Amino acid sequence: MSESKTCISCQQEVIGKYCHHCGQKSGIVRLSWGSMFNDLQQHIFAFDNKYFRTIIDLTLRPGKVIQSILDGVRVIYIGPVGFYFLMLTTYLLLASFLDIDLGRIMAETGESINNEPQTENQQALNNEVFSTITNNFRIFSFITVPFFVLGNFLFFRRAKMNFVEHSVVVFYALAWPFVISCFFLFVFKLFDYWPGAWSSLIVVVYFAWVCASFYAKNKVLGFIKGIFSVLFSYLIMIIIFVLSYFVYLLLNPELLKQFAPKT
C-alpha cells in the first residue's frame, strides 16, 4: 500500500512522517494489535514517554525541565499546570481507590507537627476545617499556588522573571511531591502509618532544591533562599487563613458558641 502525499484527515499536503497541519501520521497503516496499543498509549493514557521523562528529570535535574519550558521547548515534557493537575488527580484517585480518608491524614500531619494536647472543642474545630479542605482539595491546592509564586517573586527578584514565569517553577516544585505522597498512601493503607512531618519536610526540601537547581549559580544560597521562600509562603497563607476563619466565625456566632469552652 503506497503512501499518500495528502493527509487522510485534513486533506493538506504532507511533508515528512506527520501532517504539519493536524498531526495525522502520513500514509494508511493497517490496523493491528500493535497499532491499537500504540494509539491507546499516545491518545488515552499519554504514555508516550512524556510522563515518565517529566518525573525522572524533575527528580534528577528539575532546572533543565523548567528552562526547557521557558525556552519554548514544550513537546519533551508535560507542561507545569498540566503536570500539577495530573499528579493532584492521581493522588486523589488513588486515595479514593484505597478508601483513605484524607482528612485523617491531614489531622495526623497536624498532630505530628504540633504535639500539644487539644481540647475536645479544638479537635472538633480542626476536624471541621480538615473536612472542608478535603472536600475541596483541588480548589485549595490551586489557591495555594499564587502564595508560593509570590514567595519566589520576592526572594528571587534578581532572576528578572514575571509572575507567570515564576509559576512554572512553583507548579513543578509542588507537583513532584505528589509522587512521593502516592507511595505514602500505600504505606498508610498497609501499615496504618502516615509519615506526617516527614511528608511536609519533603515538600519544603524539594521546593528549595528546585529553586537552587534553577535560579542560582550558588546552589547553597539558592537552597537557603528557597527554604525562606516556602516558609514565607506558608506564613502568609496561615495568617490569611486565620483571619478569614476569624471573620467567618464572627459572621456565624452560633459556631463560635459551639466551639467555646464549656463552663
Buried (B, 14 or more C-beta within 10 A) or exposed (E): EEEEEEBEEEEEEBEEEEBEEEEBBBBEEEEEEEEEEEEEEEEEEEEEEBBEBBBEBBEEEBBBBBBBBBEEEEEBBBBBBBBBBBBBEBBBEBBEEEEBEBBBBBBBBBBBEEEEEEEEEEEEBBBBBBBEBBEEBEEEBBEBBBBBBBBBBBBBEEBEBEEEBBBBBBBBBBBBBBBBBBEBBEEBBEEEEBBBBEBBEBBBBBBBBBBBBBBBEEBEEBBBBBBBBBBBBBEBBEEEEEEEBEEEBEEEEEBEEEBEEEE
